[in-house]
Amino acid sequence: MTSRRSSLDASAAHAGGFFLDDTPTEEVDRREAVLESLAGTVRDLVDAAIRTTVEDEEVLRVRDDLAALVARLRASQLPGPAGVRFNADRRSWNWGNAVVGAANGIAPPLRVVHGPDGCHADVRLGAAYEGPPGLVHGGVSAMLLDHIMGETASGRRRTAFTGTLTMRYRRGTPLGPLRLEARVVREEGRKIFVDGSISDAGGVTVEAEGIFIQPAGTPEFPRT
Ligand SMILES: CCCCCCCC/C=C\CCCCCCCC(=O)SCCNC(=O)CCNC(=O)[C@H](O)C(C)(C)COP(=O)(O)OP(=O)(O)OC[C@H]1O[C@@H](n2cnc3c(N)ncnc32)[C@H](O)[C@@H]1OP(=O)(O)O
């Protein structure tokens, strides 16, 4: 375990904020599945903590048990955040990402599907994402749209940072099952114009327009 992680660090070559990493895809997949299963339980914990009605003494006992588990994970840690890595197969992994991070119990997580006409994702948001009662927090909606629109602009072949993101909240977005969609509308030089939306069973709840910028001098892979 320790040797695997230190090999990750030793092999990483910094490339414009992204790390080229020679970890084989098979090994990345295996580690990702392990971290993903931990994050799923962490997510369950967050929901349980919000909604628990057990007595105070039991809450405090659970807190102490959790502190012991945190110490076990802290026994060996990266020096900072997880970053974004990719290998020669163009397998990329960003396990700490706030929206899609496989190891991030705070991330819903969004599973973005890339298609010929853009990207979509189906997600179920629970109590941890509440703003107004029973509704998704507006900042969470913006965060999820920012990500899927950025990933659409990136197309898994170039870096694209959010320049401007405009949201129109048409009506409250209920917690529960939702669909996100995004597509590139046009490109002008390094600017990529992207539209996005969130829908529930009754139709669109949030619309967004974004301008994503490919930073000057960053590499671009051919389309696949
Ligand atoms: C190594 C390859 C790897 C490939 C593998 C990929 C794996 C993919 C993995 C994972 C997918 C990632 C998915 C991410 C999704 C989430 C996205 C986010 O949340 S990003 C964080 C929030 N955003 C920031 O923190 C940006 C902060 N701002 C900046 O860094 C700069 O301001 C930046 C890059 C946005 C622009 O800087 P400049 O120096 O390039 O800009 P100038 O050269 O002055 O302008 C170029 C053109 O863009 C316009 N422009 C510049 N800034 C703009 C803005 N803010 N809004 C609109 N237009 C802007 C300008 O007017 C100009 O247009 P004219 O050519 O004149 O027509």
The ligand as an SDF file (V2000), in Angstrom:
LIG
                    3D

 67 69  0  0  0  0  0  0  0  0999 V2000
   -2.9500   18.8020  -19.5780 C   0  0  0  0  0  0  0  0  0  0  0  0
   -4.1640   18.2610  -20.3710 C   0  0  0  0  0  0  0  0  0  0  0  0
   -5.0920   17.4970  -19.5210 C   0  0  0  0  0  0  0  0  0  0  0  0
   -6.2500   16.9560  -20.2940 C   0  0  0  0  0  0  0  0  0  0  0  0
   -7.0280   16.0140  -19.4610 C   0  0  0  0  0  0  0  0  0  0  0  0
   -8.2500   16.6730  -18.9660 C   0  0  0  0  0  0  0  0  0  0  0  0
   -8.7790   15.9610  -17.7840 C   0  0  0  0  0  0  0  0  0  0  0  0
  -10.0640   16.6340  -17.4020 C   0  0  0  0  0  0  0  0  0  0  0  0
  -10.2800   16.4800  -15.9630 C   0  0  0  0  0  0  0  0  0  0  0  0
  -11.2480   17.1190  -15.3770 C   0  0  0  0  0  0  0  0  0  0  0  0
  -12.1800   18.0160  -16.1300 C   0  0  0  0  0  0  0  0  0  0  0  0
  -12.1970   19.3390  -15.5000 C   0  0  0  0  0  0  0  0  0  0  0  0
  -13.5750   19.8530  -15.3890 C   0  0  0  0  0  0  0  0  0  0  0  0
  -13.4850   21.1120  -14.5830 C   0  0  0  0  0  0  0  0  0  0  0  0
  -14.8200   21.6760  -14.3470 C   0  0  0  0  0  0  0  0  0  0  0  0
  -14.7710   22.7550  -13.3180 C   0  0  0  0  0  0  0  0  0  0  0  0
  -14.3600   24.0590  -13.8980 C   0  0  0  0  0  0  0  0  0  0  0  0
  -13.9140   25.0070  -12.8200 C   0  0  0  0  0  0  0  0  0  0  0  0
  -14.5380   25.1400  -11.8080 O   0  0  0  0  0  0  0  0  0  0  0  0
  -12.4790   25.8890  -13.0930 S   0  0  0  0  0  0  0  0  0  0  0  0
  -12.2870   26.8110  -11.5670 C   0  0  0  0  0  0  0  0  0  0  0  0
  -12.9520   28.1610  -11.6180 C   0  0  0  0  0  0  0  0  0  0  0  0
  -12.3220   29.0110  -12.6090 N   0  0  0  0  0  0  0  0  0  0  0  0
  -11.1340   29.5980  -12.3550 C   0  0  0  0  0  0  0  0  0  0  0  0
  -10.5380   29.4720  -11.3090 O   0  0  0  0  0  0  0  0  0  0  0  0
  -10.5820   30.4280  -13.4730 C   0  0  0  0  0  0  0  0  0  0  0  0
   -9.7990   31.6170  -12.9580 C   0  0  0  0  0  0  0  0  0  0  0  0
   -9.4320   32.4780  -14.0660 N   0  0  0  0  0  0  0  0  0  0  0  0
   -8.3660   32.1760  -14.8500 C   0  0  0  0  0  0  0  0  0  0  0  0
   -7.6110   31.2510  -14.6280 O   0  0  0  0  0  0  0  0  0  0  0  0
   -8.1550   33.0890  -16.0350 C   0  0  0  0  0  0  0  0  0  0  0  0
   -8.7800   34.3160  -15.8140 O   0  0  0  0  0  0  0  0  0  0  0  0
   -8.7520   32.4540  -17.3450 C   0  0  0  0  0  0  0  0  0  0  0  0
   -8.0110   31.1310  -17.6700 C   0  0  0  0  0  0  0  0  0  0  0  0
  -10.2640   32.1840  -17.2190 C   0  0  0  0  0  0  0  0  0  0  0  0
   -8.5310   33.4290  -18.4910 C   0  0  0  0  0  0  0  0  0  0  0  0
   -7.2060   33.8060  -18.4510 O   0  0  0  0  0  0  0  0  0  0  0  0
   -6.3930   34.0850  -19.7860 P   0  0  0  0  0  0  0  0  0  0  0  0
   -5.0940   34.7170  -19.4200 O   0  0  0  0  0  0  0  0  0  0  0  0
   -6.3180   32.8130  -20.6060 O   0  0  0  0  0  0  0  0  0  0  0  0
   -7.3530   35.1140  -20.5050 O   0  0  0  0  0  0  0  0  0  0  0  0
   -7.0200   36.1710  -21.6530 P   0  0  0  0  0  0  0  0  0  0  0  0
   -5.8510   35.6920  -22.4620 O   0  0  0  0  0  0  0  0  0  0  0  0
   -6.9650   37.5070  -21.0190 O   0  0  0  0  0  0  0  0  0  0  0  0
   -8.3630   36.1010  -22.5090 O   0  0  0  0  0  0  0  0  0  0  0  0
   -8.6130   35.0960  -23.5070 C   0  0  0  0  0  0  0  0  0  0  0  0
  -10.0260   35.3330  -24.0160 C   0  0  0  0  0  0  0  0  0  0  0  0
  -10.9620   34.9370  -22.9850 O   0  0  0  0  0  0  0  0  0  0  0  0
  -11.7570   36.0780  -22.5920 C   0  0  0  0  0  0  0  0  0  0  0  0
  -11.9200   36.0030  -21.1540 N   0  0  0  0  0  0  0  0  0  0  0  0
  -10.9470   36.0340  -20.2250 C   0  0  0  0  0  0  0  0  0  0  0  0
  -11.4460   35.8880  -19.0130 N   0  0  0  0  0  0  0  0  0  0  0  0
  -12.7670   35.7490  -19.1730 C   0  0  0  0  0  0  0  0  0  0  0  0
  -13.8240   35.5550  -18.2550 C   0  0  0  0  0  0  0  0  0  0  0  0
  -13.5930   35.4650  -16.9380 N   0  0  0  0  0  0  0  0  0  0  0  0
  -15.0760   35.4290  -18.7390 N   0  0  0  0  0  0  0  0  0  0  0  0
  -15.3130   35.5180  -20.0620 C   0  0  0  0  0  0  0  0  0  0  0  0
  -14.3430   35.7030  -20.9870 N   0  0  0  0  0  0  0  0  0  0  0  0
  -13.0950   35.8330  -20.5350 C   0  0  0  0  0  0  0  0  0  0  0  0
  -10.9730   37.2930  -23.0080 C   0  0  0  0  0  0  0  0  0  0  0  0
  -11.8200   38.4040  -23.2440 O   0  0  0  0  0  0  0  0  0  0  0  0
  -10.3130   36.7990  -24.2680 C   0  0  0  0  0  0  0  0  0  0  0  0
  -11.2590   36.8490  -25.3120 O   0  0  0  0  0  0  0  0  0  0  0  0
  -10.8640   37.4410  -26.7660 P   0  0  0  0  0  0  0  0  0  0  0  0
   -9.8020   36.4960  -27.2890 O   0  0  0  0  0  0  0  0  0  0  0  0
  -10.3260   38.8150  -26.5000 O   0  0  0  0  0  0  0  0  0  0  0  0
  -12.1390   37.3910  -27.5320 O   0  0  0  0  0  0  0  0  0  0  0  0
  1  2  1  0
  2  3  1  0
  3  4  1  0
  4  5  1  0
  5  6  1  0
  6  7  1  0
  7  8  1  0
  8  9  1  0
  9 10  2  0
 10 11  1  0
 11 12  1  0
 12 13  1  0
 13 14  1  0
 14 15  1  0
 15 16  1  0
 16 17  1  0
 17 18  1  0
 18 19  2  0
 18 20  1  0
 20 21  1  0
 21 22  1  0
 22 23  1  0
 23 24  1  0
 24 25  2  0
 24 26  1  0
 26 27  1  0
 27 28  1  0
 28 29  1  0
 29 30  2  0
 29 31  1  0
 31 32  1  0
 31 33  1  0
 33 34  1  0
 33 35  1  0
 33 36  1  0
 36 37  1  0
 37 38  1  0
 38 39  2  0
 38 40  1  0
 38 41  1  0
 41 42  1  0
 42 43  2  0
 42 44  1  0
 42 45  1  0
 45 46  1  0
 46 47  1  0
 47 48  1  0
 47 62  1  0
 48 49  1  0
 49 50  1  0
 49 60  1  0
 50 51  1  0
 50 59  1  0
 51 52  2  0
 52 53  1  0
 53 54  1  0
 53 59  2  0
 54 55  1  0
 54 56  2  0
 56 57  1  0
 57 58  2  0
 58 59  1  0
 60 61  1  0
 60 62  1  0
 62 63  1  0
 63 64  1  0
 64 65  2  0
 64 66  1  0
 64 67  1  0
M  END
$$$$
